[in-house]
Amino acid sequence: MPEKEKMFNKELKVINIGIEMFADDLEKQNVDVIHVDWRPP
């Protein structure tokens, strides 16, 4: 199996930085996500 196919067959874990709506949408799809409330200085 090619390397990129192996990557897409693994469980997705996401660190979301910034827009909380992105993390919310991932959580609704049962994706393991951590949200960091970051804003530009």
N, CA, C and O atoms as a Tripos MOL2 file, in Angstrom:
@<TRIPOS>MOLECULE
protein
  164   163    41     0     0
PROTEIN
NO_CHARGES

@<TRIPOS>ATOM
      1 N           0.8580   -1.1800    0.0000 N.3       1 MET1
      2 CA          0.0000    0.0000    0.0000 C.3       1 MET1
      3 C           0.9040    1.2430    0.0000 C.2       1 MET1
      4 O           1.8170    1.3400    0.8190 O.2       1 MET1
      5 N           0.6550    2.1870   -0.9090 N.am      2 PRO2
      6 CA          1.4560    3.4220   -0.9390 C.3       2 PRO2
      7 C           1.3430    4.2100    0.3720 C.2       2 PRO2
      8 O           0.3390    4.1260    1.0810 O.2       2 PRO2
      9 N           2.3850    4.9660    0.6710 N.am      3 GLU3
     10 CA          2.4560    5.7100    1.9400 C.3       3 GLU3
     11 C           1.2730    6.6540    2.1500 C.2       3 GLU3
     12 O           0.7450    6.7220    3.2590 O.2       3 GLU3
     13 N           0.8450    7.3770    1.1280 N.am      4 LYS4
     14 CA         -0.2600    8.3160    1.3400 C.3       4 LYS4
     15 C          -1.5710    7.5920    1.6280 C.2       4 LYS4
     16 O          -2.4150    8.1300    2.3450 O.2       4 LYS4
     17 N          -1.7660    6.4000    1.0950 N.am      5 GLU5
     18 CA         -2.9660    5.6320    1.4280 C.3       5 GLU5
     19 C          -2.9240    5.1860    2.8850 C.2       5 GLU5
     20 O          -3.9590    5.1600    3.5510 O.2       5 GLU5
     21 N          -1.7490    4.8360    3.3860 N.am      6 LYS6
     22 CA         -1.6070    4.4590    4.7950 C.3       6 LYS6
     23 C          -2.0080    5.6220    5.6960 C.2       6 LYS6
     24 O          -2.6600    5.4250    6.7210 O.2       6 LYS6
     25 N          -1.6170    6.8290    5.3100 N.am      7 MET7
     26 CA         -1.9260    8.0060    6.1160 C.3       7 MET7
     27 C          -3.4400    8.2030    6.2390 C.2       7 MET7
     28 O          -3.9280    8.5490    7.3140 O.2       7 MET7
     29 N          -4.1770    7.9900    5.1670 N.am      8 PHE8
     30 CA         -5.6160    8.2320    5.1830 C.3       8 PHE8
     31 C          -6.4130    7.0900    5.7950 C.2       8 PHE8
     32 O          -7.6190    7.2250    6.0000 O.2       8 PHE8
     33 N          -5.7730    5.9840    6.0880 N.am      9 ASN9
     34 CA         -6.4550    4.8630    6.7270 C.3       9 ASN9
     35 C          -6.2570    4.8590    8.2340 C.2       9 ASN9
     36 O          -6.6580    3.9060    8.9010 O.2       9 ASN9
     37 N          -5.6480    5.9040    8.7850 N.am     10 LYS10
     38 CA         -5.4210    6.0110   10.2240 C.3      10 LYS10
     39 C          -6.4820    6.9000   10.8600 C.2      10 LYS10
     40 O          -7.1340    7.7020   10.1910 O.2      10 LYS10
     41 N          -6.6360    6.7320   12.1820 N.am     11 GLU11
     42 CA         -7.5640    7.5840   12.9270 C.3      11 GLU11
     43 C          -7.0620    9.0250   12.8820 C.2      11 GLU11
     44 O          -5.8710    9.2840   13.0520 O.2      11 GLU11
     45 N          -7.9770    9.9530   12.6530 N.am     12 LEU12
     46 CA         -7.6310   11.3600   12.5470 C.3      12 LEU12
     47 C          -7.6180   12.0080   13.9270 C.2      12 LEU12
     48 O          -8.5690   11.8650   14.6960 O.2      12 LEU12
     49 N          -6.5280   12.7260   14.2410 N.am     13 LYS13
     50 CA         -6.4170   13.5000   15.4760 C.3      13 LYS13
     51 C          -5.9670   14.8980   15.0700 C.2      13 LYS13
     52 O          -4.9780   15.0590   14.3540 O.2      13 LYS13
     53 N          -6.7060   15.9140   15.5350 N.am     14 VAL14
     54 CA         -6.5020   17.2690   15.0390 C.3      14 VAL14
     55 C          -6.2530   18.2360   16.1800 C.2      14 VAL14
     56 O          -6.8910   18.1550   17.2300 O.2      14 VAL14
     57 N          -5.3070   19.1630   15.9650 N.am     15 ILE15
     58 CA         -5.1390   20.3240   16.8410 C.3      15 ILE15
     59 C          -5.6120   21.5170   16.0250 C.2      15 ILE15
     60 O          -5.0180   21.8560   15.0010 O.2      15 ILE15
     61 N          -6.6770   22.1470   16.4810 N.am     16 ASN16
     62 CA         -7.2630   23.2920   15.7910 C.3      16 ASN16
     63 C          -6.7990   24.5660   16.4940 C.2      16 ASN16
     64 O          -6.9570   24.7120   17.7060 O.2      16 ASN16
     65 N          -6.2280   25.4790   15.7230 N.am     17 ILE17
     66 CA         -5.7270   26.7270   16.2970 C.3      17 ILE17
     67 C          -6.4950   27.8790   15.6700 C.2      17 ILE17
     68 O          -6.4120   28.1180   14.4650 O.2      17 ILE17
     69 N          -7.2500   28.5940   16.5130 N.am     18 GLY18
     70 CA         -7.9380   29.7760   16.0170 C.3      18 GLY18
     71 C          -9.4420   29.6690   15.9940 C.2      18 GLY18
     72 O         -10.0970   29.8610   17.0180 O.2      18 GLY18
     73 N          -9.9970   29.3640   14.8370 N.am     19 ILE19
     74 CA        -11.4440   29.4410   14.6470 C.3      19 ILE19
     75 C         -12.1330   28.2280   15.2770 C.2      19 ILE19
     76 O         -11.9930   27.1020   14.8010 O.2      19 ILE19
     77 N         -12.8730   28.4770   16.3470 N.am     20 GLU20
     78 CA        -13.5020   27.4020   17.1190 C.3      20 GLU20
     79 C         -14.5370   26.6230   16.3120 C.2      20 GLU20
     80 O         -14.7680   25.4420   16.5720 O.2      20 GLU20
     81 N         -15.1510   27.2700   15.3480 N.am     21 MET21
     82 CA        -16.1640   26.6160   14.5220 C.3      21 MET21
     83 C         -15.5850   25.3820   13.8150 C.2      21 MET21
     84 O         -16.2880   24.3860   13.6420 O.2      21 MET21
     85 N         -14.3150   25.4410   13.4060 N.am     22 PHE22
     86 CA        -13.6880   24.2870   12.7600 C.3      22 PHE22
     87 C         -13.6400   23.1060   13.7220 C.2      22 PHE22
     88 O         -13.9470   21.9780   13.3350 O.2      22 PHE22
     89 N         -13.2550   23.3570   14.9730 N.am     23 ALA23
     90 CA        -13.2020   22.2960   15.9820 C.3      23 ALA23
     91 C         -14.5960   21.7480   16.2480 C.2      23 ALA23
     92 O         -14.7670   20.5370   16.3870 O.2      23 ALA23
     93 N         -15.5830   22.6130   16.3210 N.am     24 ASP24
     94 CA        -16.9640   22.1770   16.5550 C.3      24 ASP24
     95 C         -17.4330   21.2270   15.4490 C.2      24 ASP24
     96 O         -18.0540   20.2000   15.7230 O.2      24 ASP24
     97 N         -17.1310   21.5780   14.2090 N.am     25 ASP25
     98 CA        -17.5480   20.7350   13.0850 C.3      25 ASP25
     99 C         -16.8650   19.3710   13.1260 C.2      25 ASP25
    100 O         -17.4850   18.3550   12.8110 O.2      25 ASP25
    101 N         -15.5990   19.3460   13.5130 N.am     26 LEU26
    102 CA        -14.8930   18.0680   13.6230 C.3      26 LEU26
    103 C         -15.4670   17.2170   14.7510 C.2      26 LEU26
    104 O         -15.6330   16.0070   14.5970 O.2      26 LEU26
    105 N         -15.7670   17.8450   15.8760 N.am     27 GLU27
    106 CA        -16.3580   17.1100   16.9990 C.3      27 GLU27
    107 C         -17.6920   16.4850   16.5990 C.2      27 GLU27
    108 O         -17.9990   15.3680   17.0180 O.2      27 GLU27
    109 N         -18.4800   17.1820   15.8050 N.am     28 LYS28
    110 CA        -19.7650   16.6470   15.3400 C.3      28 LYS28
    111 C         -19.5800   15.4000   14.4770 C.2      28 LYS28
    112 O         -20.4970   14.5910   14.3370 O.2      28 LYS28
    113 N         -18.3820   15.2520   13.9000 N.am     29 GLN29
    114 CA        -18.0770   14.0930   13.0640 C.3      29 GLN29
    115 C         -17.2750   13.0410   13.8350 C.2      29 GLN29
    116 O         -16.6960   12.1300   13.2430 O.2      29 GLN29
    117 N         -17.2510   13.1820   15.1700 N.am     30 ASN30
    118 CA        -16.5470   12.2490   16.0570 C.3      30 ASN30
    119 C         -15.0440   12.1780   15.7990 C.2      30 ASN30
    120 O         -14.4330   11.1180   15.9340 O.2      30 ASN30
    121 N         -14.4540   13.3150   15.4280 N.am     31 VAL31
    122 CA        -13.0080   13.4030   15.2490 C.3      31 VAL31
    123 C         -12.4070   13.8740   16.5650 C.2      31 VAL31
    124 O         -12.9330   14.7850   17.2030 O.2      31 VAL31
    125 N         -11.2980   13.2500   16.9710 N.am     32 ASP32
    126 CA        -10.5950   13.6390   18.1850 C.3      32 ASP32
    127 C          -9.9000   14.9790   17.9150 C.2      32 ASP32
    128 O          -8.9600   15.0420   17.1220 O.2      32 ASP32
    129 N         -10.3620   16.0430   18.5700 N.am     33 VAL33
    130 CA         -9.8480   17.3830   18.2860 C.3      33 VAL33
    131 C          -9.5900   18.1490   19.5760 C.2      33 VAL33
    132 O         -10.3460   18.0480   20.5410 O.2      33 VAL33
    133 N          -8.5100   18.9150   19.5700 N.am     34 ILE34
    134 CA         -8.1840   19.8380   20.6600 C.3      34 ILE34
    135 C          -8.2140   21.2350   20.0580 C.2      34 ILE34
    136 O          -7.6080   21.4800   19.0140 O.2      34 ILE34
    137 N          -8.9170   22.1460   20.7140 N.am     35 HIS35
    138 CA         -9.0070   23.5160   20.2170 C.3      35 HIS35
    139 C          -8.1310   24.4290   21.0680 C.2      35 HIS35
    140 O          -8.1820   24.3840   22.2970 O.2      35 HIS35
    141 N          -7.3320   25.2540   20.4070 N.am     36 VAL36
    142 CA         -6.5060   26.2580   21.0710 C.3      36 VAL36
    143 C          -7.0640   27.6240   20.6960 C.2      36 VAL36
    144 O          -7.1070   27.9830   19.5190 O.2      36 VAL36
    145 N          -7.4900   28.3800   21.6990 N.am     37 ASP37
    146 CA         -8.0650   29.7070   21.4590 C.3      37 ASP37
    147 C          -6.9210   30.6960   21.2630 C.2      37 ASP37
    148 O          -6.4520   31.3120   22.2200 O.2      37 ASP37
    149 N          -6.4790   30.8440   20.0270 N.am     38 TRP38
    150 CA         -5.3560   31.7120   19.7000 C.3      38 TRP38
    151 C          -5.8320   32.8240   18.7870 C.2      38 TRP38
    152 O          -6.6650   32.6150   17.9060 O.2      38 TRP38
    153 N          -5.2900   34.0040   19.0140 N.am     39 ARG39
    154 CA         -5.5630   35.1610   18.1510 C.3      39 ARG39
    155 C          -4.2360   35.8500   17.8600 C.2      39 ARG39
    156 O          -3.3400   35.8510   18.7040 O.2      39 ARG39
    157 N          -4.1020   36.4310   16.6840 N.am     40 PRO40
    158 CA         -2.8600   37.1390   16.3650 C.3      40 PRO40
    159 C          -2.6120   38.2620   17.3720 C.2      40 PRO40
    160 O          -3.5480   38.9210   17.8240 O.2      40 PRO40
    161 N          -1.3590   38.4670   17.7110 N.am     41 PRO41
    162 CA         -1.0390   39.5490   18.6670 C.3      41 PRO41
    163 C          -1.2920   40.9260   18.0790 C.2      41 PRO41
    164 O          -1.0740   41.9340   18.7510 O.2      41 PRO41
@<TRIPOS>BOND
     1     1     2 1
     2     2     3 1
     3     3     4 2
     4     3     5 am
     5     5     6 1
     6     6     7 1
     7     7     8 2
     8     7     9 am
     9     9    10 1
    10    10    11 1
    11    11    12 2
    12    11    13 am
    13    13    14 1
    14    14    15 1
    15    15    16 2
    16    15    17 am
    17    17    18 1
    18    18    19 1
    19    19    20 2
    20    19    21 am
    21    21    22 1
    22    22    23 1
    23    23    24 2
    24    23    25 am
    25    25    26 1
    26    26    27 1
    27    27    28 2
    28    27    29 am
    29    29    30 1
    30    30    31 1
    31    31    32 2
    32    31    33 am
    33    33    34 1
    34    34    35 1
    35    35    36 2
    36    35    37 am
    37    37    38 1
    38    38    39 1
    39    39    40 2
    40    39    41 am
    41    41    42 1
    42    42    43 1
    43    43    44 2
    44    43    45 am
    45    45    46 1
    46    46    47 1
    47    47    48 2
    48    47    49 am
    49    49    50 1
    50    50    51 1
    51    51    52 2
    52    51    53 am
    53    53    54 1
    54    54    55 1
    55    55    56 2
    56    55    57 am
    57    57    58 1
    58    58    59 1
    59    59    60 2
    60    59    61 am
    61    61    62 1
    62    62    63 1
    63    63    64 2
    64    63    65 am
    65    65    66 1
    66    66    67 1
    67    67    68 2
    68    67    69 am
    69    69    70 1
    70    70    71 1
    71    71    72 2
    72    71    73 am
    73    73    74 1
    74    74    75 1
    75    75    76 2
    76    75    77 am
    77    77    78 1
    78    78    79 1
    79    79    80 2
    80    79    81 am
    81    81    82 1
    82    82    83 1
    83    83    84 2
    84    83    85 am
    85    85    86 1
    86    86    87 1
    87    87    88 2
    88    87    89 am
    89    89    90 1
    90    90    91 1
    91    91    92 2
    92    91    93 am
    93    93    94 1
    94    94    95 1
    95    95    96 2
    96    95    97 am
    97    97    98 1
    98    98    99 1
    99    99   100 2
   100    99   101 am
   101   101   102 1
   102   102   103 1
   103   103   104 2
   104   103   105 am
   105   105   106 1
   106   106   107 1
   107   107   108 2
   108   107   109 am
   109   109   110 1
   110   110   111 1
   111   111   112 2
   112   111   113 am
   113   113   114 1
   114   114   115 1
   115   115   116 2
   116   115   117 am
   117   117   118 1
   118   118   119 1
   119   119   120 2
   120   119   121 am
   121   121   122 1
   122   122   123 1
   123   123   124 2
   124   123   125 am
   125   125   126 1
   126   126   127 1
   127   127   128 2
   128   127   129 am
   129   129   130 1
   130   130   131 1
   131   131   132 2
   132   131   133 am
   133   133   134 1
   134   134   135 1
   135   135   136 2
   136   135   137 am
   137   137   138 1
   138   138   139 1
   139   139   140 2
   140   139   141 am
   141   141   142 1
   142   142   143 1
   143   143   144 2
   144   143   145 am
   145   145   146 1
   146   146   147 1
   147   147   148 2
   148   147   149 am
   149   149   150 1
   150   150   151 1
   151   151   152 2
   152   151   153 am
   153   153   154 1
   154   154   155 1
   155   155   156 2
   156   155   157 am
   157   157   158 1
   158   158   159 1
   159   159   160 2
   160   159   161 am
   161   161   162 1
   162   162   163 1
   163   163   164 2
@<TRIPOS>SUBSTRUCTURE
     1 MET1         2 RESIDUE 1 A MET
     2 PRO2         6 RESIDUE 1 A PRO
     3 GLU3        10 RESIDUE 1 A GLU
     4 LYS4        14 RESIDUE 1 A LYS
     5 GLU5        18 RESIDUE 1 A GLU
     6 LYS6        22 RESIDUE 1 A LYS
     7 MET7        26 RESIDUE 1 A MET
     8 PHE8        30 RESIDUE 1 A PHE
     9 ASN9        34 RESIDUE 1 A ASN
    10 LYS10       38 RESIDUE 1 A LYS
    11 GLU11       42 RESIDUE 1 A GLU
    12 LEU12       46 RESIDUE 1 A LEU
    13 LYS13       50 RESIDUE 1 A LYS
    14 VAL14       54 RESIDUE 1 A VAL
    15 ILE15       58 RESIDUE 1 A ILE
    16 ASN16       62 RESIDUE 1 A ASN
    17 ILE17       66 RESIDUE 1 A ILE
    18 GLY18       70 RESIDUE 1 A GLY
    19 ILE19       74 RESIDUE 1 A ILE
    20 GLU20       78 RESIDUE 1 A GLU
    21 MET21       82 RESIDUE 1 A MET
    22 PHE22       86 RESIDUE 1 A PHE
    23 ALA23       90 RESIDUE 1 A ALA
    24 ASP24       94 RESIDUE 1 A ASP
    25 ASP25       98 RESIDUE 1 A ASP
    26 LEU26      102 RESIDUE 1 A LEU
    27 GLU27      106 RESIDUE 1 A GLU
    28 LYS28      110 RESIDUE 1 A LYS
    29 GLN29      114 RESIDUE 1 A GLN
    30 ASN30      118 RESIDUE 1 A ASN
    31 VAL31      122 RESIDUE 1 A VAL
    32 ASP32      126 RESIDUE 1 A ASP
    33 VAL33      130 RESIDUE 1 A VAL
    34 ILE34      134 RESIDUE 1 A ILE
    35 HIS35      138 RESIDUE 1 A HIS
    36 VAL36      142 RESIDUE 1 A VAL
    37 ASP37      146 RESIDUE 1 A ASP
    38 TRP38      150 RESIDUE 1 A TRP
    39 ARG39      154 RESIDUE 1 A ARG
    40 PRO40      158 RESIDUE 1 A PRO
    41 PRO41      162 RESIDUE 1 A PRO
